[in-house]
Amino acid sequence: MDVGNGFLHPDRLFPADPATRTVARDLYEAVRNLPIVSPHGHTDPSWFAEDKPFEDAASLLVIPDHYLFRMLHSAGVKLDDLGVPRLDGRPVAEGRAIWRAFSAQYHLFRGTPSSLWVDHAMSAVLGCSEPLTPDTADRLYDHINAQLALPEFRPRALHKRFGIETIATTEGALDPLTHHQKMAAEGWIGRVRTTYRPDSVTDPDAVGFRANLLQFGEITGTDTTRWDGMVDAHRKRRAYFRQFGATATDHGVPTAFTADLPLADKQALLDKALSGPLSGSDAELFRGLMMTEMAGLSAEDGMVMQIHAGSRRNTDSGLFQTRGPNMGADIPTRTDWVGGLNAMLSKYGHAPGLRVLLFTLDETTYARELAPMAGHWECLMIGPPWWFHDSPNGIRRYLDQVVETAGFANLAGFNDDTRALLSIPARHDVWRREVCRFLAQLAAEHRISKKDAEIVARALSYDNAKKAYKL
């Protein structure tokens, strides 16, 4: 994965104490070039299927990255000026105009992980020799566009250059997987794989839920108006996704609530969902029942179940109506993992082969709930810091709070969970540096030997992710 440092300091993120910094540096040198395992993320599969040159710096670095445009939006920059598409199809800014608007406000990212990722992408990956400012914007835009026109900057070439062993995209249950079909024909499945994300047919609050569920039945040849038929549709669709490399499912839910009821009660709730909108409590119950069903299917077929809970999504209703979802207006909420997962764990917690990875935006649950749960249940592993906490300080808080109770073996390693392809090496590099920083401190305090620190550094950088995702 060695793409270099660009103009970033080679000792970034390491401890200030010279002796501990030396240990961190030694640990890092042993893991810096390990392959990237990216088992969960949101890169566009068409990039790898079509392998076309990226259009320009703005469409690659700015438009798909809500980490960037949410901050710019908070400073009053219009999303039209950043090229973020509108649902009504009205024109928005393009190319150089977007880049100039971005560069004019790039100072907003000082001290944020986004600056680490973007600076690394521009300097180490794209070969920019100077930082982004309003004065350098046009020069860097032209330089980046010239680079993107070269064969070595096409998606498959970058996949190889970054040392990506495997990368997972995420597709909905209704997705035909057209791009993955093309990659399968060309021998690329494995290097790129899909992930099963069924939210559109498991969440009754999803837009078009009833139509989605009926379409789901047509695709799978099952009667999705019957509860057992609906579950069987998932069984069939999961098998289809596995043909294109899927080893995992992903579930984005507002809470960690799970439930279990007799079949007749589940059917009655499905009938209500098909006849009209559910109340808030009934919608929550439906999602909870489906989460338990998904755990049962994972126990049956061995697919790893990812639960991303605790985000109140699309809180800016006006923005949602004009731009759609994933516009940076999703906010962390409190999450009850112990109570929430009780029904699921009571039914399937000891099922052989079940693996459930837990991702939280509620950091208060790290030491109080997630670490003790993963430290007990064989089926549970703790996912890496997610979203707002995928940052140097977020990684430090995570390791500080989970390791003493859960240990290292119950951690799922790292996944970048990004839409921004060029940030992938930087994100994995930040994780590896922070892991080595943490281990160096333990070694300096003689709480772990240098040899054990080396073993753990490799595990958290590479081995644990492969184990967690059954790769």
N, C-alpha and C positions, 0 to 999 in steps of 0.2 A: 504493500500500500504506500510505498515511499514516493510521494509526489513532490517532496521538498517542503521548505518553509516559506518560500517567497520572501517578502520583506518582513515577515513576522519574526520575533525573537525566538531563537531555537530553544530557550529555556522557559518559554511562556507557561504559566500555570504551575510551575514547580515551586517547592517551598523556598522561602527567602533564606532560611538557614543554610549555609554553604554545605555542611556535612550531610544534612538530610537531602538537600538538592542533588548531591552527587549520587546518593543511593537511588533517588527517583529517576535520575537520568540513566543510570545503569539498567534499572528495571525496564524503563521505556525503550532503550535501545534493543532489548531482547524481544519486544512485542511490536515495535512500530511497523515492521514490514510483514506482519502476519496478514493473510488474506482477509478481505472484508466479507463477513457473513451478514447479510441484510435481510433478515427473515420477516420483517414487517415494514411496510411503507406504502407510499402513494405515488410513485413515479408512474408516468404514462406508458402503458405497454406498447403503444404505437411507436414510441421512440425506438424501441429495440426491434420491433417487428419490421418497420419500414426502413430504419437506419438512414434517415434523411438528414442533411445538415440542419442544424438549428438556425432559425430565421435571423435573429439578431440578439444583441446583448439584453435588450429590454424584455423580449418575449421569453428568454431563457432564465434570466436572473430575477426579474421584478414581478411580472404578471402572475406567475403561478405561486408566489411565495407570500402567504398571508401573514407570516411573521413580519415581513417588511411592510406591506401596505397597511396593516392595522396600525402600526406606529405612525406612519405618515398620515393616515386618516385622523389620528388623534391630534395631530398638529395642524389640521385644517386643510391638508392637501386633498384635492378632489379626486375621487377614484376614477373619474373620467380621464383626468390628466395622467393617471398611472396605467391607463389602458385596460382596466378591469372590466370585463364584458358586462353589458346590460342585458336583462332578459327581454327588453323590448327591441333589441337590435339596433338601437340608436348608436351613431358613431362615437367612438372614444379615441383618445390620443394613440399615436403609433410611434414605434421606433425611437428616433432621436429625441423627440419631444418628451417621451416617457423618461428616458435616461437623464435628460436635463432636470426634470422635475424631481427625480430620485436623488441625483447628485446634489441638488441645491439644499436638500434636507438630510443628507447622509450623516451629518453631525449628530442627529438625534439618536444614533445607534451607539454612541460612545459608551463603553462599559457593558454593553449587552452581548450575549452570545452571537447575535446576528452579525455584529461587526467582525468577530473572529471567523465566522463562516464565510462571509462575503470577501473579506480581505484575503483569506486563504485561497478562495476560488479564483479571485482575480489575479493574485500574484503567483501562487504556486502552480495553479492549473492552467491559467490563461496567459501567464507570462507578463503581466503588467508590472512595470518597474516603478510606478509611483502611485501613491494613494489616491482615492477618488475624492475630488473636490469640484466645486463649480468651475474652477479654472482648468482642470484636467479632464473634465467630462467628455468633451468632444474627441480629444485625442484617444482616451481610453475606449470610447465607443467604437471608433474606427479600428483601433487595434484589435479589440475583442471580435468584431465582425470579421476582420481579416483572418483571425485564428479559426473562427467557426466555419469558415469556408474550406478549411483544410481537411483532408480525409481523417487525420488523427484526432479530430474533434467531433467525429460522428459518434452517435450513442454507443455502438458496439465497440468502437475503438476505445472510448472512455471507460466502458465496462472493463476491458482488458487492462488498460493503463492503471485504473484505480485498484486493480487486484481484487475485483469482486468475484468471489467464488460462487455466490448465489444471491439473487435479489428477488424479493417477493413484491408483487403488485397486489392491489386489493380491488376486487370486483364484486358487484352486487349479484344476488341470486338470479336475477333475470338477464344478466349479461351473457351474450352468446359466446364470449371469449374468442371473437374473430381474430384478434391480434395474436393470441396464444396459439390458435390453430395454425397460423402462419409460421410462428416460431417453432412449433412442434414439427412441421414439415421440413424445417431447415436445421433441426437438431439443436435448437436453442433452449428447449424446456429443460430445466435443471439449472442452467445459468440464470434464467428468468423463470419464475413460477408464479402462479396466482394464489390468492387467498379468498376463502368463501366468506362474504359479508352479507348476511341475509336480512339486515335491518328493515328493508323496504317491505318485507313480508312477515316480519315478526313483531313490528311495532305498529299498533293500530293508529298512532298519531302521525305516521308517515304519510306524506302527500300521496293521494291516490291509492290508499291501502287496499280498498276493496277490489279495484281494477287490477292492482298488482297481484293480489292473491288468486284471482281468476286466471290471469295470464300465467301465473306460476303453475296452476293446474294444467293448462293447455300444454306448456312446455314439457312437463313431466308425465303427462298422461294419467293424472290422478285427480280424484275428486277433492279439491281443497276446500269445499264447503263442509266436509266432514273432518273432525279433529284428527282421527287416525290417518285419513288420506292426506291431510296437510303435513303431518309429520313424515309420512312416507315420501311425499314430494321432496322434502329436505334430504331424506336418505338418498334418493336417486340423484338429486342435484349435487350433493356433496361428492358422490362417486364420479360424476362428470367432471367436477373441478379437480379431483385427484388425477384424472388423466392428463392434466396440464400442470402437474407438479405440486398441487396444493397439499401441504401437510398440516395446515392450520385453518381455523375459522376465526372471525373477528366480530365482536359484538359491541357496538357503541350504545350504551344505555345511560339514562339520566341518573339512575341509582343502581345499587348492587342487589336490589330486591329479587328474590326468587320465591317460587311458590309451587305447591303440588295439590291437586284436587282430584276427586273421582272423575272418570271419563264423562259422565253425564253432565257434571257441572262445567267441565271444560267445553263441551259441545254447546251448552247453553250460552256461554260467554262468546264463543265464536259466532253463533247465530246473531247475537246482539251486534257484534263488530261488523258483520256483513250487512246488517240492516240500517246502520247509521253510525254517527260518531258516538264513541263511548265517553262516559264520565271520566274525570281524572283518575279516580280510584279504580275503576274498571280497566282503564288502559294500563295502569300500573300492574294490576293483577294479570292481565293478558301477557305483558312483557315478562313478568316473573315466571309465569307458567312456561312460556317459550324458552326462557333461559334454562329451566330445569330439563325441558325436552332436548335442548341442544347439548346439555351435559350428557344425557342418556345416549344420544347419537355418537358423541365423542367417545364414550366408554365402549360403544359398539364397534365403531370403525377406526378408532385410534387417532383421529385428527385432534390436534392440539387446540384447545379452546382459549381464546384471548378475550378478556373482559376489560373494556375501557369504560370505566364508570366515573360519574361525578362531574360531568360537564353539562351546564345549562346552555343549550345550543341556540344560536340565532336570536340572541337577546335584543338585537336592534331590528325591530319588526319592519321599519321602513327600508332598511338596507336589504333585508331578506326578500321583501316584495319586489325590489328593483334589481337585485343582483343574484339572489338565490343563496344557498347555504355556503358554508366554509369561507366566510368573509371576515374572519377575525373577531367576531362578536360573541364567541363562546367563552363562558366564564366558569371557573371552578366553583364547586359547591361542596358542602359537607357530605360525607359518605359513611354509611353504617355497613361495614363489611361483615362483621360478626353476625349481626342479626339478619342482614340481607341474604347472605349465602346459606343460612341455616337449612332451609328446605332442600336446596340442591345437594348440600353435603350430607344431609341426613339420608337422602335417597341414593346418592351415587358416590359419596366421598371415599368409599373403600373399594370402588370398582377397579378391578385390575386394568392397568393401562391408561386410565384417565389422567390427563394432564391439563391443568387450568392455570393460565398465566394471568396475574392480577395487575392492572395498571390503574393508578389513582392520581387525581389532581388534588386530593386532600392530604397534604403532607402530615397533618396531625395523626393520621392513621398508621404511619410507617412503624413506629415503635409500639403503639398501643394495640394495633390489630393485625396488620399484615405480617410483621415479623413473627409474632407468636403463632399465627395461623399457619404460615409456611413452615415454621419450626415444628409443627405437629402433623399436619395433613400431608401424606405422601403425594397426593395429587396436585398440591398447590406449589407454585413458584411465584416469586415476586418479579414482575417486569421492571425494566429500568425506568429511571425518571422520565416522565412523559410531558411533552408539550411545553408548558410554561416553566417546567423544572428541568428540562433537558439543557442544562447550563452548568458552568463550573461550580457555582455555589449550590445549585440544585443537586448536582451529583455528590457534593461534599455532605450536604444534609442527609441525603439518602443513605450513603454508606455509613455515616455516623450513627444513624438510627436503626438500621436493619441488621447489620452484620453481627452485633453481639448476641442477638437472639436467634436469627435465622441462619447465621453462618454464611459462607460463600457459595456452597453447593446448591442452596435453595434460591439463588439469584439466576435470572434468565439471561445473563450477559447483557449485550447491548443491541438495540435496533434503532435505526435513525428516524423511522416514521416520518419521512419527508416527501414532499413533492418536488424539491429542489435538487436535481441530479448532481450539480457541481458542488453542492455542500456536503455530499456524503463522505468524502475523505476527511474533511475538516471535522465533521461531527464525530466520526469514529476516533479521530486523533485526539479530540478534546476528552472523550471518554477514557481513552487509554492513558493519557497524561494524568487525568484525575485519579484513576485507579492506582497508577504508580506513585502518585503523590501520597495517597492514603496509605498504601502499603509501606512506603518509605518511612512514614511517621511511626507506624507500628513496629517496623524493624529498628528504628532509632530508639524506641522505648523498650526494646527487647521483649515485645509482646508476640513477635513472630520472627522466625529465623529468616535470613536472607534467602536461603534455598526455598523455604516455603513461600516467601513473597514472590519469587520467580515463578513458582508453580501457579499461584493464584493469579498473578498478572496475566499469564497466558490463558488461564481458564476464563477469566472475566472478559478478555479481549476476543476470544475465539471459541474455545471448547464448550463453554456453558451454553452459548447460543445454539450451537449445533445439537447439543443434548436436549435443550428445552424444546426445540422445534422439530425434533426427530428427523434431522437431516443427515 
